[in-house]
Amino acid sequence: MALDPETAAVLTERRDHCRACADPLDLIIDKDAFVFSPQLDGSRFLAPSSLTQRYDRLAKRLEVETTFHELRHYSATELIAAGVDICTVAGRLVRRRSGEALGAAGVALGEAVDEPRVVDGTVVGQDRS
């Protein structure tokens, strides 16, 4: 999966934080450890339902009506609107077929965008309207 530099930096920071927490306990974090794990050494993966539950609690606390699955659709829409190649979007969302990512984006982007691009992890551009 391709990652932008900002995301890679955040994940590196997370790994370094986990290592700093593990060092005093003489735990070794393997290079193939899970980044998000219920175990300090990263030996187990985080159950998908726990991430969904955390997202749902956050959305409820913020009074935002959304689901974790809708976040995938939003991400696909923003990437496509920014001019990211559909195959890249499909790969980023771990879809087997680019048509699935296109469907997830809803193709109803509403307003076209001139010269869209991603800057520091944020989609920027001007509406044509």
Beta strands, then each sheet from edge to edge (+ up, - down):
strand 1: 113-119
strand 2: 122-127
sheet 1: 1+ 2-
end
